[in-house]
Each structure stands twice: as C-alpha cells, then as structure tokens.
Amino acid sequence: MQKITLRIWGFIVKTIIVCIFFSCNTNVQNKSRSPNVIIIYTDDQGTIDANCYGAKDLYTPNMDMLAETGVRFTQFYAAAPVCSPSRAALLTGKTPFAAGLPGNASSHQGGEGLPSEEITIAERLKDNGYTTGHIGKWHLGYTPETMPNGQGFDYSFGHMGGCIDNYSHFFYWKGPNKHDLWENNKEIWMDGKYFQDLMSDKVDTFLEKNKNTPFFLYYAINLPHYPLQGTDKWREHYQNMESPRDKYAASISTIDERIGKLMEKLESLGLRDDTIIVLQSDHGHSTEERTFGGGGNSGIYRGAKFSLFEGGIRVPAIISWPNALPQKVVRDQVCVNVDWFPTILDLCNISYNQDAFEGKSMKNVIMDNAPTSHDVFWWYSDENRWAVRKGDWKLLKNPIDPTRKSPISESDSLFLVNIKDTPRELENFASKYPKKVEELVKEYNEWHTKWQ
C-alpha cells in the first residue's frame, strides 16, 4: 500500500514538473514571438471625426478605446489629400511623388498604379516570416502586377477601384459601370451582401487561420467615403441630426462597430496584447456632391479632401499595443503616414536601411516623447499645387479650400502660415515674411528636383 502511495505521489510530482516545463516553454515562445500588425485605414474620415478627437456628436467607443490603450497623435499628416497617393505613401514609406504615384490610380481594369518595383511593407514583413493580408479598398493599381497579390499580400479580398456600392459591389461613376469585387485576383460575386459585413467576416477568418504565426493585416475600410451607406441601426441613432452629418455619422459609427468586432476577435484568440493596431484616415473629409456636399468635420482647420490646408491632410491617427507601448498618452509632434513603415519595422525588431525611406521611425516619439524627426516635409499634388512645412512654417502653392472658410485671391498663389501661431490658416503672411517664403520655396525645389 505504501509503495502504491509513493508511486502515485511520484506520478503527481512528475506531472507537475512537466506542466511547469511546458507552461514556461509556452511563455518563452509567446514572449519571443514577433508582434502581429494590423493597419486600419479609413477613407475620407475628417480631422476631428472621433469622440476622442473632439467630435462629441459621434459615437465611437472602439476608436476611443484604441486611444485609451495606446498613443493618439494630434499633428499627424497624410502625405497626400487624395486616396491613391496616401495609400502609396503608407505602403512604401515614401512621399507619393517619390513612390511614383502622385495622383489617383485608375478604377478600371488594366489601369496602372503603384509601380511594382516599389517595396511595400507587406513584402518586407513577408520576407521576415509574416503572413500578409489585404481586406477592403485597394485603389493602387488594377493589373495583376499592381493588385495586392502582386505587391506582397498572401491574401486579398476587396475592391480594386476608388469606391463601390456596398451592396451590389459595382463602381458607379462615369460609364460604363463596373462590378468590382475580388479575392486573390479572381472576380467573385456576392450580390446583395453588405460589404462591411463581408470584410468583417474575412477579417475573422484571416485572424483565426493565422493565429499561431505572426501576421500583417491591411484592413482598408471604404467608409465614410461615398456612398454613405451606414447600417439602419446607426441611421436610426442619428435620425435627429441634420443632413448630411447624419449620413456621415452613421457611416463613422458603422466603422467603429466593425473595429470593435475586430478587437473582440483578437481578445477571443488571446492575441490582443501581442498585436500592434494602427488606426488612421487616408486624408480629410469629402465635400463632393456624392457625399451631399460634406458631413465631415475638420474642426478649426481650413480645408478638406483635395486641399493641402490642414483640413485636407491633418488626420486622426492612433497606435495601440498594450504589451509594449504607452497607454492613454497624446503626442503633439509632427508625424506623417510615411513613418508607419519604418516604425513598424523598428517595433518588430526588423533591420532596415533608412535611405530606403523618406519616413522616419516614430518609436522614440511614441516611447519617450522625443522631438519630431521631420524638420521639413513636402506635399505634391501637381506641378502647380504643392506645400512644404519646415518647423512651424508652412508654404502652400496655389491652395484650394473646399470648405470655403475664407476667400482665396490671385495674390495668394504663395500662401504662408505659421501653424503654431495661426493654425486656422485664414491669413496669408507671405508679403510680411518674404525671406521665409524664399527659404521654403528653395526647400521644396531641392526636394522636387531630387525625385524628378
């Protein structure tokens, strides 16, 4: 009897030792695993259009939760005020002019886009053991070489052009109208199914399938870009709001709900703490006819989509990684979407050559509140419309203002402002500070010549 008891105790002790070993081994593996990366890129979301950015008329608890569990930026810029070049900058770490896509790509099959020789963040992460996925809007090329599977993504689901109807998945613009829904370069038909739900389902499947290996997901949500097709739940929620803010707001909360669904899935898989989540709008809100002339909010800032005034390029941006980054903090330094590529490489401990980027890692800004790495930055819309910022000074060439907050005259062809002192950009100081104008023109010309 005593021998049997000893054997039982011996078995129990061995079992405990084995369990401790495997538990420790699992912990070591989890700690050594590279973080997952998710970039959520919204479309035409205004400068202050989240509750945490000051839009108190919007219900955005999940965007706000990302800010609560991470770092929120207040002087974050898109490298372009329109869709394709902003996305090119995000994926390459270069200004759109340098990356070879300074304007919008075609929304029709056969149209070229981001040059295939450009190295994308998906390609770099894939080379370092990541499974890569694109879900949502693309708008960076419509040939096999320039569609997502040709630019480093193992998996792709979404539309290749600038926008689609969320139910028929047709591109309705100037004729002929085109069906635009693709999965891994194959056209698929899912008539009548709400695209926001389809994306959420594909996200869940991607996360589930890749939960045991590092992954990179580019989740390019196509709202609040027109058509403003939020769900009935949110249309009812905002029914007493004035138009077009009501339609826009329903789209914003529809996005927010999907972000919440994503985070719930990460939590259920035990991945939330080990996943870097980036949230950013591609540029400012639209005032186009197709969006009922507005709906978005740039706050005190002048301008909107298409404009190089602050309202067109200053965007909401947040990064959250509970395991490693500060939480509930705000950073006021100048940062740009070209910075995400080197920042993510830094956070994932992947070496890189800084000369390959115009973006700069924000790791020290995020972790230590270090000064901005951008002493100067440049925006190019076309040969006659550009901007440059150096320190607090910003010079715009032939500016436009879709929000019409103040008239623009012929004498405003060179428009100088100090963003710190006059963030509203309503008054032109070019005639008062001609030397500063000369300095900034020189800065722009040197950069432009470099990439011609």
KOLVO-504177 format. One record per residue (C-alpha): residue number from 1; x negated, y, z negated. Coordinates in pm, whole numbers, plus 50000, padded with zeros to 5 digits. Example, Ala and Ser with C-alpha at 12.3 -4.5 7.8 and 13.67 -1.06 7.14 Angstrom:
{site 1; {48770; 49550; 49220}}
{site 2; {48633; 49894; 49286}}
END
This chain:
{site 1; {50000; 50000; 50000}}
{site 2; {49717; 50236; 49910}}
{site 3; {49542; 50161; 50244}}
{site 4; {49861; 50235; 50436}}
{site 5; {49899; 50566; 50250}}
{site 6; {49539; 50660; 50327}}
{site 7; {49590; 50575; 50693}}
{site 8; {49900; 50793; 50705}}
{site 9; {49714; 51083; 50543}}
{site 10; {49426; 51029; 50783}}
{site 11; {49663; 51044; 51078}}
{site 12; {49821; 51364; 50943}}
{site 13; {49481; 51530; 50893}}
{site 14; {49368; 51433; 51245}}
{site 15; {49695; 51566; 51388}}
{site 16; {49650; 51896; 51207}}
{site 17; {49290; 51925; 51333}}
{site 18; {49396; 51852; 51691}}
{site 19; {49679; 52107; 51669}}
{site 20; {49443; 52371; 51530}}
{site 21; {49192; 52297; 51806}}
{site 22; {49447; 52329; 52083}}
{site 23; {49601; 52636; 51922}}
{site 24; {49262; 52808; 51903}}
{site 25; {49173; 52695; 52252}}
{site 26; {49502; 52836; 52385}}
{site 27; {49439; 53166; 52209}}
{site 28; {49091; 53188; 52362}}
{site 29; {49236; 53118; 52706}}
{site 30; {49506; 53383; 52662}}
{site 31; {49253; 53641; 52547}}
{site 32; {49019; 53568; 52836}}
{site 33; {49292; 53574; 53100}}
{site 34; {49292; 53882; 53323}}
{site 35; {49595; 54107; 53273}}
{site 36; {49883; 54090; 53514}}
{site 37; {49955; 54411; 53706}}
{site 38; {50293; 54546; 53816}}
{site 39; {50331; 54876; 54001}}
{site 40; {50690; 55002; 54012}}
{site 41; {50712; 55266; 54285}}
{site 42; {51039; 55457; 54302}}
{site 43; {51149; 55651; 54609}}
{site 44; {51232; 56024; 54606}}
{site 45; {51259; 56049; 54225}}
{site 46; {51239; 56411; 54111}}
{site 47; {50966; 56559; 53895}}
{site 48; {51160; 56551; 53567}}
{site 49; {51419; 56284; 53650}}
{site 50; {51392; 56056; 53349}}
{site 51; {51509; 56125; 52997}}
{site 52; {51151; 56115; 52868}}
{site 53; {51062; 56388; 53121}}
{site 54; {51337; 56620; 53007}}
{site 55; {51640; 56522; 53217}}
{site 56; {51880; 56482; 52927}}
{site 57; {52176; 56426; 53159}}
{site 58; {52029; 56093; 53276}}
{site 59; {52046; 55756; 53100}}
{site 60; {51702; 55596; 53143}}
{site 61; {51627; 55386; 52831}}
{site 62; {51390; 55149; 53009}}
{site 63; {51177; 55420; 53169}}
{site 64; {51173; 55583; 52827}}
{site 65; {51065; 55253; 52667}}
{site 66; {50768; 55234; 52903}}
{site 67; {50668; 55581; 52782}}
{site 68; {50718; 55472; 52420}}
{site 69; {50489; 55173; 52472}}
{site 70; {50232; 55350; 52686}}
{site 71; {50091; 55672; 52827}}
{site 72; {50303; 55935; 53002}}
{site 73; {50141; 56188; 53234}}
{site 74; {50261; 56548; 53277}}
{site 75; {50027; 56664; 53557}}
{site 76; {50038; 56361; 53780}}
{site 77; {50043; 56408; 54156}}
{site 78; {50130; 56210; 54464}}
{site 79; {49869; 56256; 54737}}
{site 80; {50147; 56341; 54985}}
{site 81; {50502; 56481; 54973}}
{site 82; {50646; 56208; 55201}}
{site 83; {50683; 55830; 55186}}
{site 84; {50424; 55652; 55402}}
{site 85; {50117; 55862; 55322}}
{site 86; {50193; 55850; 54949}}
{site 87; {50205; 55470; 54967}}
{site 88; {49888; 55456; 55175}}
{site 89; {49712; 55660; 54905}}
{site 90; {49838; 55430; 54630}}
{site 91; {49724; 55111; 54802}}
{site 92; {49384; 55235; 54928}}
{site 93; {49266; 55479; 54660}}
{site 94; {49206; 55738; 54932}}
{site 95; {49387; 56050; 55045}}
{site 96; {49623; 55965; 55333}}
{site 97; {49411; 56167; 55578}}
{site 98; {49104; 55964; 55487}}
{site 99; {49302; 55639; 55497}}
{site 100; {49426; 55710; 55849}}
{site 101; {49797; 55758; 55775}}
{site 102; {49865; 56128; 55706}}
{site 103; {50229; 56107; 55823}}
{site 104; {50520; 55865; 55810}}
{site 105; {50485; 55530; 55985}}
{site 106; {50745; 55421; 56238}}
{site 107; {51059; 55246; 56113}}
{site 108; {51086; 55032; 56426}}
{site 109; {50918; 54704; 56511}}
{site 110; {50586; 54741; 56687}}
{site 111; {50503; 55068; 56514}}
{site 112; {50153; 55100; 56374}}
{site 113; {50088; 55211; 56019}}
{site 114; {49808; 55187; 55764}}
{site 115; {49500; 55070; 55960}}
{site 116; {49439; 54701; 55889}}
{site 117; {49068; 54764; 55829}}
{site 118; {49153; 54965; 55515}}
{site 119; {49102; 54759; 55198}}
{site 120; {49412; 54754; 54981}}
{site 121; {49443; 54695; 54609}}
{site 122; {49622; 54370; 54693}}
{site 123; {49320; 54248; 54890}}
{site 124; {49076; 54335; 54610}}
{site 125; {49286; 54169; 54340}}
{site 126; {49348; 53866; 54560}}
{site 127; {48972; 53829; 54607}}
{site 128; {48945; 53823; 54227}}
{site 129; {49187; 53541; 54164}}
{site 130; {49520; 53723; 54161}}
{site 131; {49838; 53607; 54332}}
{site 132; {49980; 53912; 54507}}
{site 133; {50340; 54004; 54583}}
{site 134; {50531; 54287; 54751}}
{site 135; {50902; 54329; 54686}}
{site 136; {51104; 54622; 54820}}
{site 137; {51022; 54902; 55060}}
{site 138; {50709; 54891; 55276}}
{site 139; {50703; 55174; 55539}}
{site 140; {50333; 55123; 55610}}
{site 141; {50348; 54954; 55948}}
{site 142; {50570; 54723; 56148}}
{site 143; {50324; 54490; 56321}}
{site 144; {50201; 54156; 56184}}
{site 145; {49863; 54313; 56103}}
{site 146; {50011; 54609; 55917}}
{site 147; {50303; 54438; 55741}}
{site 148; {50243; 54321; 55380}}
{site 149; {50119; 53970; 55459}}
{site 150; {49853; 54127; 55681}}
{site 151; {49745; 54369; 55408}}
{site 152; {49662; 54130; 55125}}
{site 153; {50001; 54018; 54993}}
{site 154; {50059; 53644; 54947}}
{site 155; {50432; 53701; 54928}}
{site 156; {50655; 53975; 55069}}
{site 157; {51029; 54044; 55060}}
{site 158; {51194; 54366; 55167}}
{site 159; {51237; 54621; 55444}}
{site 160; {50959; 54749; 55666}}
{site 161; {51107; 55087; 55765}}
{site 162; {51179; 55402; 55569}}
{site 163; {51522; 55312; 55434}}
{site 164; {51809; 55068; 55470}}
{site 165; {52173; 55040; 55379}}
{site 166; {52171; 54835; 55059}}
{site 167; {52449; 54600; 55173}}
{site 168; {52408; 54546; 55547}}
{site 169; {52026; 54592; 55538}}
{site 170; {52037; 54798; 55855}}
{site 171; {51825; 55103; 55926}}
{site 172; {52083; 55371; 56014}}
{site 173; {51921; 55675; 56167}}
{site 174; {51890; 55772; 56528}}
{site 175; {51991; 55480; 56750}}
{site 176; {51954; 55204; 56814}}
{site 177; {52033; 55090; 56460}}
{site 178; {51814; 54801; 56347}}
{site 179; {51850; 54519; 56097}}
{site 180; {51550; 54534; 55862}}
{site 181; {51512; 54258; 55603}}
{site 182; {51207; 54034; 55599}}
{site 183; {51048; 53759; 55394}}
{site 184; {50688; 53673; 55473}}
{site 185; {50707; 53821; 55825}}
{site 186; {51027; 53633; 55905}}
{site 187; {51351; 53824; 55958}}
{site 188; {51621; 53699; 55722}}
{site 189; {51994; 53776; 55700}}
{site 190; {52168; 53822; 55364}}
{site 191; {52469; 54025; 55477}}
{site 192; {52672; 54194; 55205}}
{site 193; {52434; 54114; 54921}}
{site 194; {52324; 54420; 54723}}
{site 195; {51957; 54485; 54789}}
{site 196; {51882; 54599; 54432}}
{site 197; {52008; 54261; 54304}}
{site 198; {51819; 54073; 54573}}
{site 199; {51496; 54247; 54470}}
{site 200; {51557; 54169; 54102}}
{site 201; {51615; 53803; 54182}}
{site 202; {51298; 53786; 54392}}
{site 203; {51102; 53955; 54112}}
{site 204; {51226; 53696; 53861}}
{site 205; {51129; 53413; 54094}}
{site 206; {50784; 53561; 54156}}
{site 207; {50718; 53603; 53783}}
{site 208; {50842; 53255; 53700}}
{site 209; {50636; 53095; 53975}}
{site 210; {50316; 53277; 53879}}
{site 211; {50347; 53293; 53501}}
{site 212; {50038; 53078; 53445}}
{site 213; {49797; 53274; 53665}}
{site 214; {49711; 53644; 53695}}
{site 215; {49940; 53823; 53940}}
{site 216; {49978; 54162; 54104}}
{site 217; {50329; 54275; 54197}}
{site 218; {50403; 54587; 54401}}
{site 219; {50771; 54649; 54323}}
{site 220; {50869; 54929; 54561}}
{site 221; {51227; 55019; 54470}}
{site 222; {51405; 55204; 54751}}
{site 223; {51613; 55434; 54530}}
{site 224; {51705; 55716; 54469}}
{site 225; {51622; 55755; 54839}}
{site 226; {51934; 55781; 55051}}
{site 227; {52176; 55620; 55096}}
{site 228; {52267; 55694; 54734}}
{site 229; {52420; 55354; 54658}}
{site 230; {52415; 55309; 54284}}
{site 231; {52645; 55049; 54132}}
{site 232; {53007; 55110; 54034}}
{site 233; {52909; 55081; 53667}}
{site 234; {52690; 55388; 53696}}
{site 235; {52920; 55580; 53930}}
{site 236; {53184; 55549; 53661}}
{site 237; {52936; 55651; 53390}}
{site 238; {52860; 55976; 53576}}
{site 239; {53210; 56040; 53713}}
{site 240; {53239; 56378; 53540}}
{site 241; {52906; 56505; 53670}}
{site 242; {52901; 56749; 53962}}
{site 243; {52812; 56629; 54311}}
{site 244; {52553; 56546; 54436}}
{site 245; {52391; 56499; 54094}}
{site 246; {52648; 56230; 54012}}
{site 247; {52547; 56009; 54307}}
{site 248; {52178; 56067; 54244}}
{site 249; {52214; 55995; 53871}}
{site 250; {52395; 55666; 53943}}
{site 251; {52100; 55563; 54159}}
{site 252; {51848; 55654; 53887}}
{site 253; {52031; 55450; 53622}}
{site 254; {52066; 55161; 53866}}
{site 255; {51685; 55165; 53898}}
{site 256; {51642; 55189; 53522}}
{site 257; {51867; 54887; 53466}}
{site 258; {51653; 54682; 53706}}
{site 259; {51337; 54790; 53525}}
{site 260; {51498; 54664; 53206}}
{site 261; {51574; 54333; 53372}}
{site 262; {51208; 54305; 53475}}
{site 263; {51087; 54370; 53121}}
{site 264; {51334; 54118; 52978}}
{site 265; {51195; 53856; 53214}}
{site 266; {50839; 53934; 53111}}
{site 267; {50939; 53905; 52745}}
{site 268; {51112; 53572; 52802}}
{site 269; {50798; 53436; 52969}}
{site 270; {50572; 53571; 52693}}
{site 271; {50391; 53796; 52942}}
{site 272; {50486; 54149; 52839}}
{site 273; {50186; 54218; 52615}}
{site 274; {49946; 54089; 52880}}
{site 275; {50094; 54286; 53170}}
{site 276; {49994; 54633; 53287}}
{site 277; {50304; 54817; 53412}}
{site 278; {50269; 55133; 53615}}
{site 279; {50575; 55344; 53698}}
{site 280; {50558; 55631; 53946}}
{site 281; {50770; 55814; 54201}}
{site 282; {50625; 55839; 54551}}
{site 283; {50691; 56218; 54565}}
{site 284; {50958; 56475; 54478}}
{site 285; {51333; 56451; 54528}}
{site 286; {51504; 56493; 54864}}
{site 287; {51721; 56787; 54965}}
{site 288; {51808; 56635; 55303}}
{site 289; {52161; 56619; 55444}}
{site 290; {52164; 56241; 55393}}
{site 291; {52128; 56297; 55019}}
{site 292; {52408; 56557; 55015}}
{site 293; {52154; 56838; 55003}}
{site 294; {51996; 56745; 54671}}
{site 295; {52079; 56578; 54343}}
{site 296; {51727; 56553; 54207}}
{site 297; {51563; 56791; 53963}}
{site 298; {51216; 56946; 53975}}
{site 299; {51273; 57146; 53657}}
{site 300; {51083; 57473; 53650}}
{site 301; {50879; 57370; 53954}}
{site 302; {50932; 57502; 54301}}
{site 303; {50968; 57266; 54598}}
{site 304; {51084; 56913; 54676}}
{site 305; {51011; 56632; 54921}}
{site 306; {50807; 56757; 55223}}
{site 307; {50671; 57050; 55021}}
{site 308; {50324; 57097; 54872}}
{site 309; {50463; 57318; 54600}}
{site 310; {50466; 57136; 54265}}
{site 311; {50819; 57001; 54303}}
{site 312; {50715; 56804; 54610}}
{site 313; {50404; 56639; 54467}}
{site 314; {50416; 56651; 54085}}
{site 315; {50582; 56324; 53985}}
{site 316; {50680; 56117; 53681}}
{site 317; {50409; 55860; 53607}}
{site 318; {50361; 55617; 53317}}
{site 319; {50129; 55327; 53236}}
{site 320; {50208; 55069; 52967}}
{site 321; {50001; 54775; 52846}}
{site 322; {50087; 54704; 52480}}
{site 323; {49787; 54477; 52420}}
{site 324; {49520; 54728; 52514}}
{site 325; {49635; 55086; 52582}}
{site 326; {49751; 55367; 52352}}
{site 327; {50124; 55397; 52292}}
{site 328; {50357; 55696; 52253}}
{site 329; {50096; 55938; 52389}}
{site 330; {50106; 56207; 52656}}
{site 331; {49821; 56308; 52885}}
{site 332; {49820; 56654; 53045}}
{site 333; {49512; 56610; 53265}}
{site 334; {49532; 56633; 53644}}
{site 335; {49559; 56282; 53787}}
{site 336; {49662; 56156; 54132}}
{site 337; {49807; 55833; 54265}}
{site 338; {49477; 55757; 54441}}
{site 339; {49345; 55699; 54089}}
{site 340; {49552; 55386; 54020}}
{site 341; {49334; 55157; 54235}}
{site 342; {49002; 55220; 54053}}
{site 343; {49181; 55248; 53719}}
{site 344; {49336; 54904; 53756}}
{site 345; {49004; 54756; 53866}}
{site 346; {48848; 54909; 53555}}
{site 347; {49118; 54773; 53324}}
{site 348; {49086; 54429; 53484}}
{site 349; {48705; 54436; 53450}}
{site 350; {48652; 54412; 53825}}
{site 351; {48344; 54591; 53953}}
{site 352; {48370; 54834; 54244}}
{site 353; {48181; 55093; 54442}}
{site 354; {48307; 55443; 54358}}
{site 355; {48206; 55561; 54705}}
{site 356; {48485; 55344; 54848}}
{site 357; {48745; 55568; 54683}}
{site 358; {48850; 55928; 54657}}
{site 359; {49042; 55826; 54349}}
{site 360; {48876; 55821; 54007}}
{site 361; {48935; 55581; 53723}}
{site 362; {49167; 55725; 53459}}
{site 363; {49054; 55479; 53194}}
{site 364; {48875; 55742; 52985}}
{site 365; {49165; 55983; 53023}}
{site 366; {49406; 55713; 52909}}
{site 367; {49196; 55575; 52625}}
{site 368; {49008; 55879; 52494}}
{site 369; {49195; 56184; 52629}}
{site 370; {48887; 56271; 52837}}
{site 371; {48892; 56565; 53081}}
{site 372; {49024; 56515; 53434}}
{site 373; {48785; 56362; 53685}}
{site 374; {48926; 56582; 53962}}
{site 375; {48753; 56917; 53973}}
{site 376; {48911; 56957; 54314}}
{site 377; {49180; 56776; 54515}}
{site 378; {49324; 56815; 54865}}
{site 379; {49658; 56755; 55038}}
{site 380; {49707; 56735; 55414}}
{site 381; {50048; 56740; 55586}}
{site 382; {49926; 56854; 55928}}
{site 383; {49670; 57092; 56077}}
{site 384; {49881; 57393; 55978}}
{site 385; {50009; 57281; 55640}}
{site 386; {49780; 57179; 55358}}
{site 387; {49687; 57255; 54998}}
{site 388; {49385; 57240; 54771}}
{site 389; {49360; 57259; 54394}}
{site 390; {49044; 57344; 54204}}
{site 391; {49070; 57379; 53830}}
{site 392; {49390; 57570; 53762}}
{site 393; {49386; 57743; 54102}}
{site 394; {49588; 57612; 54394}}
{site 395; {49597; 57740; 54751}}
{site 396; {49870; 57643; 54999}}
{site 397; {49858; 57693; 55376}}
{site 398; {50195; 57780; 55535}}
{site 399; {50402; 57650; 55243}}
{site 400; {50766; 57543; 55270}}
{site 401; {51023; 57534; 54992}}
{site 402; {51328; 57309; 55043}}
{site 403; {51467; 57430; 54708}}
{site 404; {51462; 57793; 54831}}
{site 405; {51377; 57927; 54487}}
{site 406; {51211; 58233; 54640}}
{site 407; {51173; 58373; 54993}}
{site 408; {50855; 58298; 55191}}
{site 409; {50730; 58572; 55423}}
{site 410; {50472; 58584; 55704}}
{site 411; {50222; 58730; 55458}}
{site 412; {50245; 58408; 55256}}
{site 413; {50058; 58197; 55513}}
{site 414; {49790; 58161; 55246}}
{site 415; {49963; 58127; 54911}}
{site 416; {49751; 58139; 54594}}
{site 417; {49873; 58048; 54246}}
{site 418; {49730; 57964; 53907}}
{site 419; {49915; 57653; 53791}}
{site 420; {49834; 57709; 53424}}
{site 421; {49949; 58072; 53416}}
{site 422; {50224; 58063; 53679}}
{site 423; {50348; 57701; 53714}}
{site 424; {50668; 57815; 53887}}
{site 425; {50465; 57925; 54193}}
{site 426; {50702; 58210; 54271}}
{site 427; {50440; 58484; 54318}}
{site 428; {50153; 58486; 54568}}
{site 429; {49821; 58610; 54425}}
{site 430; {49620; 58579; 54749}}
{site 431; {49585; 58953; 54805}}
{site 432; {49482; 59006; 54442}}
{site 433; {49209; 58741; 54444}}
{site 434; {49061; 58727; 54798}}
{site 435; {48735; 58572; 54676}}
{site 436; {48923; 58282; 54521}}
{site 437; {49112; 58233; 54848}}
{site 438; {48782; 58226; 55036}}
{site 439; {48638; 57973; 54791}}
{site 440; {48934; 57738; 54820}}
{site 441; {48951; 57761; 55199}}
{site 442; {48586; 57657; 55206}}
{site 443; {48656; 57363; 54972}}
{site 444; {48937; 57245; 55197}}
{site 445; {48742; 57284; 55521}}
{site 446; {48446; 57087; 55386}}
{site 447; {48673; 56800; 55284}}
{site 448; {48871; 56809; 55608}}
{site 449; {48556; 56804; 55820}}
{site 450; {48423; 56505; 55628}}
{site 451; {48719; 56289; 55727}}
{site 452; {48783; 56413; 56082}}
END
